[in-house]
Amino acid sequence: MTTARSSSLNAARRSRELDEVAGGTVDLVVIGGGVTGAGVALDAATRGLSVVLLEAHDLAFGTSRWSSKLVHGGLRYLGTGNVDVAYESAIERHHLMTTIAPHLIRPLPNVFPELPSMDRKHAALVRAGHWGGDALRRAARTSASLLPRPDRIDAEAVERYAPSVRREGLRGGLRFWDGQLVDDARLVVAIARTAAYYGARVLTRCRVLSASGTGVRVRDELNGSEFDLSARAVVNAAGVWAGTLADDISLRPSRGTHLVMSQRTFGGLSASLMVPIPGSTTRFVFALPAPLGRVYVGLTDEDAPGPIPDVPRASDDEIDFLLDTIGLALERPVTRDDLLGTFSGLRPLLDAGEASSADVSRRHVVQRGSDGVTTVVGGKLTTYRRMAQDAVDLAARPAGLSAGPCVTRRVPLVGAGPERDPRASDELLRRFGSEAGAVLDSSPGLDEPIAEGLDVSRAELRFAVRHEGASTVDDLLDRRTRIGLVAADRARAEDAAREALDES
């Protein structure tokens, strides 16, 4: 195992650790570098196991970077009767917001405007759901000072949160608090780096060609070489690609699409604006304030059969649906001219024959296949830690691994320390927490934004290459930052990204 207690991921460490593991044997191999795979690696490493995580592309390459960036307490699942799933979400939200990654998450008000399209009966149902969600907050022992109790606000307060809201017929609004990530890909990178600190070898651009319960065949995607890696246990956490490695798993991918729009279109949105989907009492479209002066509008839930693309694409119907639905609550309708971009992700749901993908359970499933590989699918970003715990528990027992008890609910991620460098901007602190000072110190004088309107510095890009495992322009612009979600912004940032790679 790596002896240095370092969380830094970079090309030199990758090369060294590849040489160490090729042809060898470890306790556990994890396939997949999304939030679940990174969580499994961290769980196993903190239990004292030797761990190798293998990712065919980059950290957070798949579904984990396409979420709504919410750490939610399961309110939606109360509406569908999945109380156990809702409770698990509330518990995991508490751990994330108080211990694991408080620097990456902020309390977010969710505002449901009481417009004529939401009659009083519907408003009463929403209100009841909010109090049910608050009961989950209390059960999880999350303080009301962190997530305030739900309440009703007047029309003026709704307008302050959402200046572009439709004013005609606005009676007021219902407010409920939840958690919002600064970015989902940043969470994955932080989990992976913390796993590396505890001794896990995190190897990107390493594709698993075949797997069994006793090892994997791997191809280094950078030079084409192949090698075998023996393991006492193997966990398949490849998300929507899990079925390509496990014949006895049948997945039903569901596509969730978001629109990327400008804050100018929404007049400075400071809350999640929630709009009921016509004909439904439990489903909503929302507009979320996002970094870099953006707003994300989502979310769809569409069946996505067929071959699995590396980068899913939004359909025209989804775009029109989201524009039309959010427009119901806005003073000025939004059109395709207001779009800056879109992004879509595929949920790795277990196929149980439901008529609609929206009805497929969000419970996670962990099972041991006939080939001895433990596969984990389903679930949600918020509950990644519990998914990882269950996967390691199931994989370790038949392998006879002497794994200690799970401790990850008490393990802070890199950056979660209390230190706050006074030189750092609020945005830098939100992205890096207690590591913000290290970002500034690593590249003195390079803390200015790389371009107007892009609050990302050259120092951050260099830090991503030296310490966060970024090795390409796409890694920097599409995952370590989210500049690449808007094509025009990407074009303005590409030179700075290339410079960071050349100079690091």
Buried (B, 14 or more C-beta within 10 A) or exposed (E): BBEEEEBBBBBEBBEEBBEBBBEBBBBBBBBBBBBBBBBBBBBBBBBBBBBBBBBBBBBBBBBBBBBBBBBBBBBBBBBBEBEEBBBBBBBBBBBBBBBBBBBBBEEBBBBBBBBEBBEEEBBEBBBEBBEBBBBBBEBBEBEEEBBBEBBBBEBEBBBBBBEBBBEEEBBBBBBBBBBBBBBBBBBBBBBBBBBBBBBBBBBBBBBBEEBBBBBBBBBBBBEEEEBEBBBBBBBBBBBBBBBBBBEEBEBBBBBBBBBBBBBEBBBBBBBBBBBBEEEEBBBBBBBBBBBBBBBBBBBBBBBBEEEBEEEBEBBEEBBEBBBBBBBBBBBEEBEEEBBBBBBBBBBBBBEEEEEEBBEBBBBBBBBBBEBBBBBBBBBBBBBBBBBBBBBBBBBBEEBEBEBEEBEBBEBBBBBBEEEEBEEBBEBBBBBBBBBBBBBBEBBEEBBEBBBEEBBBBBBBBBBBBBBBBBBBBBBBBBBBBBBBBBEEBBEBBBEBBBBBBEEB
